[in-house]
């Protein structure tokens, strides 16, 4: 199956430095850049084409820092 990537430009404002995205099990999963909390976010596309945070998983005992 060939996946046709599309530009996502309407993310929630809380994800202003989105990185490391992967599509799995019907959701986009990713994380914010360094300096933000250590969370994995799951995004779901709404019927009108926006994306909402479906879940946020905190990564315990990990510091997300700038290099």
C-alpha positions as CSV (number, residue, x, y, z in Angstrom):
1,X,0.0,0.0,0.0
2,X,1.4,3.4,-1.0
3,X,0.8,6.3,1.4
4,X,0.4,9.7,-0.1
5,X,1.8,12.2,2.4
6,X,-0.1,15.5,2.9
7,X,1.0,18.8,4.5
8,X,-0.4,19.3,8.0
9,X,-0.6,22.9,8.8
10,X,-3.5,23.2,11.2
11,X,-2.1,21.6,14.4
12,X,-3.2,22.7,17.9
13,X,-1.3,25.8,19.0
14,X,0.1,23.9,22.0
15,X,2.1,21.9,19.5
16,X,4.1,24.7,18.0
17,X,7.4,22.8,17.7
18,X,6.1,19.4,16.6
19,X,8.7,16.8,15.8
20,X,9.2,13.1,15.1
21,X,5.8,12.3,13.7
22,X,4.6,8.8,12.7
23,X,1.2,7.5,11.6
24,X,0.1,4.4,13.5
25,X,-3.3,2.8,14.3
26,X,-5.3,5.7,12.7
27,X,-3.5,8.4,14.7
28,X,-0.5,10.7,14.1
29,X,2.0,10.3,17.0
30,X,4.8,12.7,17.8
31,X,6.5,15.0,20.3
32,X,7.4,18.6,20.8
33,X,11.0,19.8,20.5
34,X,13.4,20.1,23.4
35,X,12.6,22.5,26.2
36,X,9.0,21.2,26.5
37,X,7.5,18.5,28.6
38,X,8.4,14.9,27.9
39,X,5.1,13.8,26.2
40,X,4.0,11.7,23.3
41,X,0.9,13.2,21.6
42,X,-1.7,11.4,19.6
43,X,-3.5,13.5,17.0
44,X,-6.8,12.7,15.4
45,X,-8.2,14.5,12.3
46,X,-11.6,16.1,12.7
47,X,-14.3,16.0,10.1
48,X,-13.5,19.6,9.1
49,X,-9.8,18.8,8.6
50,X,-8.3,20.2,11.8
51,X,-6.3,18.1,14.2
52,X,-7.0,17.7,17.9
53,X,-5.0,16.1,20.6
54,X,-6.5,12.7,21.2
55,X,-4.1,11.6,24.0
56,X,-1.0,12.8,25.7
57,X,1.3,10.3,27.3
58,X,3.9,11.6,29.8
59,X,7.2,9.8,29.6
60,X,8.4,9.2,33.2
61,X,11.9,9.9,34.3
62,X,12.9,11.6,31.1
63,X,14.0,15.3,30.6
64,X,13.2,16.7,27.2
65,X,16.0,19.3,26.8
66,X,17.8,21.4,24.2
67,X,21.2,20.3,23.1
